[in-house]
Amino acid sequence: MTSSKALSWFSAAAFTLLIMPACAYSQDASPADGAPAQLEERPDITLSEDALSDYVGAYRLAPNATMSITLDNGALHTQLTGQPKFVLIPESATRFVLQDVEAAIEFERDASGAVTGAVLYQGGRSLRTPRV
């Protein structure tokens, strides 16, 4: 195991596992100039239960797949059909990252302010999910 203040990695013959703390890449870092990417901590955002409750509901991923959003003990959770439940950590008032998974959800509102859907970001892809 090799470790630094920001990163830890484990290497074996068949794979390498890189563990990174909750952070975001700095927009100032430019790989083209040979400088290493800079990591910065994500902002600590706290949203009220009233604000979070706006997002509770079901969102259609596909005809037989739903993304459920629930509010438990002051935190949002998401669960896709047939998968485990994950905590959602706010990055802003509308964008959340999944704890322990490299994915994000951004909620969408209409002109009246009603939550109408969400976009699931994972693996370089985005999937718009209407609220049902």
N, C-alpha and C positions, 0 to 999 in steps of 0.2 A: 504494500500500500504506500502510495506517495501522497503527501498532503501539504497544502499551503493554507493560508488564512481563508481564502475564498473557495478553493476547490479541493476535492479529494478524488483520487482515481485508483482503481484496482485493475491489474492487468493479468491475464492468463493467456495461454497459448491460443485459445479459440476466440476470446473476446476481451474488450476493455469496457469497464463501467465507469462513467464519469458522474459524480454527484456534485450538484451545484446548489448553493443556498438560494432562497427566494430572492431573485435579483433580475435586473433588466440590463441589456447592453446599452451602453452610452451611445447616443447618436453622434458624438464627436469622434469616436474611434473610426479610423479608416484602414481596413485591411490592405488597401492598395499601397499605402505608404510604409508598410512593414511594421507599424506599431501594433502591439497587442491590443485586443479589444479590452475596453475598460468595463468593469462591472460596477453597477450602483444598486443600492438597496431599493426595493420597491417602497413606495410611500405607504405609511400605515394609515389606512382609511377605515373609519367607523361609520356605519350607517344605522339609523334608527330601525326598530322593528317595523314601524309604520312604513318606512321607505322600502324595506326588504319585502314586506307582505304584498306589495304591488306585483311582484314577480312570481308569486306562488301560483302554480297551476300546471297544466299539461301542454306540451308543445309537440306537434306532429313531425317526426323525422321521416317517416315512410308509412305506407298503409298499415303495416303491422308493427310499427316501432314508435314509441313515445318517449319523450324526455320529461320526466316529472321533476318539478321544482317544489321543495318543501322548506318550511321554516321551523327549525328545532333549536331551542335554547339560544335564540338570538342570532343564529347563523343560517344562511341558505345552504341547502344541499341539493344535489342533482342525482338522478338515477335514470339510466337508460334501460329500456325493456331488456330484461335478462342479464343485467350487469349490476355490480355493487354500487352502493351509494357513496358519493364523494362530497366533501365540504367545498363550498365556493368562497373564495377569498376576494373581497372587492379591490379592484384597481382604480375604479372611479364609481360614480353613482350608477352607471349602467353596464360596466364591464367587470367580469369576474374571472379569475383563473381557478382551475380545479386543483385542489390540494393533492399532491402525489401523482398528478397526471399532466403531461404537457398538452394542455388544451385550455381554451378560454370560451366564455359565453358572453355575448353582448346583447342586451335587451333593446328592443325597438318600441317606440311609442308613435301613435298617430298624432294628428294636429291637436286633438283634444286632450292629449296626455295619457290616454289609455295604452297599456302594454298590449301590443298586437302580435308580437313574435320575438324571436331571438335568432342570433346567428352563432352557430357552433364552429369554432376554429380549432382544427387539429391536423397535424401532419401536413401543413402547407395548404390545406383545403378549407373552404368555408361552406357551410350548409345552412341555408335559411330555413327556420322552423316556425310555422304559423302557430299561434296560440289556439287551442281548441277548447 
